[in-house]
Amino acid sequence: MFSKAEAQKMKKEFWTAFAEAYPRKWLLYDTKIKDVSFKFYIDNKKAQVSLDIEPKDDEKRKIYFEKIESLQSILRDDFLPEVVLERDYYLETGKAISRIWVEIDGISLYNMASWAVIFRFFSIHMDAFERFFYEYEDYIRDLEINT
């Protein structure tokens, strides 16, 4: 096992290596929708690329989620066949958010031999998420348009 300092160092090395391998500006928090963001996640068991919807106002969260849910067949057919949509996803803190994500299991941040696989997974899936978002962002963003 790694000490806390070693784990932090390994995380920093991982993200630095990812940025060097895939040097592009990802959309991430710049969706222009408050509390709606794309995220990369990695731990010692899995990696995820997600779109997290977490406004404090549950009604807004519901509307944004339902808009994406209404596009689910397009999202699956044209962008991310294995995507998971969860209206009420609970974070470790107990906070409920809505999450749309893809995941790969059986890999680890702490296994440098798997980094290339993780980097490729991140790049392919975040790119697909971003292309979907850019295509439908006007619809997703506009709370006045009903689903």
Steps between C-alpha positions, in 0.01 A plus 500: 500500500599860456541765767276804468792704364588228247137475389484879452822492301367218282175692436695808397721292269189336350327830417822654371560199274140515377533871417822431313354202310177685411585872495166661436262721689206295621158657555468375861364787716458740208153381392359850564231328710541562871567176690505284187846364422697223338741308717776245479522257793756233579569290809653160569210304346339700220505805277200712406415782267186673617265789457393607847187707550503649847304823537382567854149543357366145452250621241783630279689176549191306397445711188862474382499126559169451319628698203799270467283198571273606211810485277605162640448302178712748304764501774515118494467448125734774380744570782521269804325161469592395855393822674320478836245764604412532866256766616589460869867414538625534856850629564704373795389812687136392462422783257266400217602604151408376154780324317541379146815292463708230341736280696780251460565253782804299598759773455687707754657840528777328695589261219708698253471216248127583465546873450501483119168312506351752742628798299345358182174427681489856636580655164254297292210530741545864601530593134172318427329668798622841385385446141156401631487804726607745230239358263214534751619772739241759396220257581663381824580852619158658436280428800201649319494222240308205638614143457 
